[in-house]
Amino acid sequence: MAEEIFDIVDETGNPTGETVTRAKAHEEGIPHRTAHIWVAREVNGEVEVLLQKRALNKESFPRRYDTSSAGHIQAGDEPLESAIRELAEELGIQAEPEDLQFAGTFRIQYEKEFHGKMFKDNEFSFVYIYKGEVQISELSIQKEELESVEWFNLEEVYRACQPPRDEKFCVPLGGLEIVRKYFREKIK
């Protein structure tokens, strides 16, 4: 498989015209873009989110629960097309552009050791909400990326991700805050 190539982005998340390999981006912490898709539903007045349990072989946060679907935006691609592609690849959800609601952007920056190697993440993440009907039993899960999926109460996940974080989750707090704000505004 050819190495993934990302657009390098500036401090506002806009492509600079330069590109970088996935490996170099994470070795050196070079800023790039990702798309995060939150599969959500409302049950008895509460918001639930579908979280994926990351595969054991993932380069960061193996076997922890994370955003429903997320992935890097390839060089030359746009966030929405990447979001649609990731949903299809990871969960088998065939979404159309109008099925995804853009909810905002946030920044992820950290350095942490995984599998004996430093991993430097520096991402501008585009957040989308997918509220289509989803039955876990009907999903086609990409086993290279994730082990399983499970529904969680949004507020319980948010509380669990506050310091000191429950290590069961690696959900980015910035993404959680955007999803919470999105649903609070929809309820008003």
N, C-alpha and C positions, 0 to 999 in steps of 0.2 A: 504494500500500500504506500502511495506517495505521501511524503510528509506534508502535514497541513501548513498552509501559509495564511497569515493574518495581516490585516491592515494595521500598521502602527497608528495610534491616535494621539492627538494633542491633549492638553489639560482640560479641554472641554468635551472630549470624546469624539472629535471629528477626525477622519482619516487624514494623515499628513501627505499621502502619496508614496510613502515607503512601506515595505512589507518586512515580515519577520517569520521565521519558522516557529512552530509551536514549541519545540524544544528550547530554542534560544529565548523566546518570550518568557518561559517559566524558569529558565536558568538565571536570567538577568533581570526579571521583573519589568519587562518592556510593556507599556500600556497597549491594550488591544480590547476588542469588543466581544460581548457574549449576549445571547438571548436567553431569558428565563421565562418559562411558561408555567403558570400556576393553573392547574385544573382544580376548579372549585365548584361547590354546590351548596345550596342552602337547605338545611334539614331542621325542621321545627324552630325556625327563627335563628338558627346558629349557622355560621359558615364553617364548612369543612373543606380541607385541602387534601389532595392526593399527593403523598410524598413517596419518592422512590428510595429504596434502600440500595445504596451504591455497591457495585460488585467489589469483591475482595481485591481484584487486580487493579483497581483505579489508582492513578498516580497521586491522588489526594483524597483524604477522608474516606478510606475504604470502609464498607459495611455500616455507614451512618446514613440516617435519613436526610434527604435533601429535597430541593425544589422538584416539583412534578416532572419537569423536563427542562434541560438546559444544555447549551452547547456554544462553542465558539462560532463567531461569525467569520466565515472564510473571506479572504481578500476579494474585494470586488462585489461581495454580496451585501444585501440590505438586511437590517434586523428582522423585519417581518417575514421575508422569505426564509431566513434561517430558523425562525421560530416554527414556521409551518413544517420545515424539513425535520427539525429535531423531534417534534411531536410524532411525526410519522415513523421516524427511525427508532426512537426509544420506546414508544407506547403503542404504535400502530394506529394512532388517531389520524384520520384523513381530514384535516381542517382546511377550510377556505379562508381567505384573508378576512372576510366579514365575521368569521367565527371567533376571531381574536380581538380583544379590546386592549389597546395600549394603555398602560397604567402609570408609566414613569420610568426614570432611570436612577441608578445608584452606582456607587463606586465600591469595588472590593480591592483591598490592599492588605496583604499579609505575607509573611515568610514563615515557613514551618517545615520541619523535617518529616518525610514519609519514606518508608522503605529504605532508610539509611541515606537519603539524598535530600538536599535542600530544594524546596519548591517555593518559588517567588511568584505570587499572583498579583496582577495589577490590571484590573478589568473595569470597563464601563459596561454595565449591564442594562439591557433594555427589557422591561418587564411587561408581559402580556398575561391577560386572564382569559381562560377558556372555560365556558360554562355549559358546554354541550353535555348531553346525557352520556355518562361513562359508567360502565359495569366492569369491575376489575376482571371478572371471568372472561370477558370478551376482548381484553387487551392482548396485543401481541408484543410481549416484552423483549427488548434487545438484551439478551443474557450477557453480552460482553460489557455492557454498561451498568446494568442493575440486576439485583437479585429478585426483588419483589416490589410491590407497591401496597400502600395502605392508606385508608382515610383517617385523618386526624382533625380534631377541633382546632380551628385557627388560633383562638385565644390561648388554648392550652400549649400549643407549639410556641407561640410568642412568649409566654411565661417561661417555658423550659429553655428558651434560647437567651434569656437574660443572664447576666453574670451572677453567680458562677454557672456557666452553661451546662445543661445536661448533655453529656458526651454521646448520647444516643443520636443527637441531631447535629448536622453541620449546615443547616439552612442559614443562608446569609440574613442577618438581622435587617439590613437595608431593604432586601426584597420583602421580608415579612411586613415591615412598616408600610411599604407601598401598597401591598395587598390589603392590609387592615384599613388604610385610608380610603382605598378604592371602594371597599364595601361599606364603610361608614357613610361615604358621600352618596352611595346608591340607595341606602336605607332612608336618608333624609327626605 
